[in-house]
């Protein structure tokens, strides 16, 4: 085997090793991200389904936002505020959506 061919083989093996490691890291990251999304969505569903969530005073939410956003970027704080608002707004919509579903089911009967 020529020196050039040996060099190419070693480089090929090195590329495979790095690619394999990178691929494993991405796979782990994807699994972690999916688990995080499942946790966030599950918690969101629970919070939206609680009638008390719709009644949380805005001042209390603002205080929670201040505590959770401390030391974070403005963009993070804005996303967190939007997420919190979405949970409360969703909780407020649950009774109306449930009534619509009951009415639709009654029409089918």
JOZI-V264027 format. One record per helix or strand. SS is the DSSP state (H for helix, E for strand). FROM is the first residue (numbers start at 0). TO is the last residue. If there is no record, write none. Layout:
BEGIN
{{SS	FROM	TO} {SS	FROM	TO}}
END
This chain:
BEGIN
{{H	2	48} {H	50	54} {H	57	68} {H	73	107}}
END
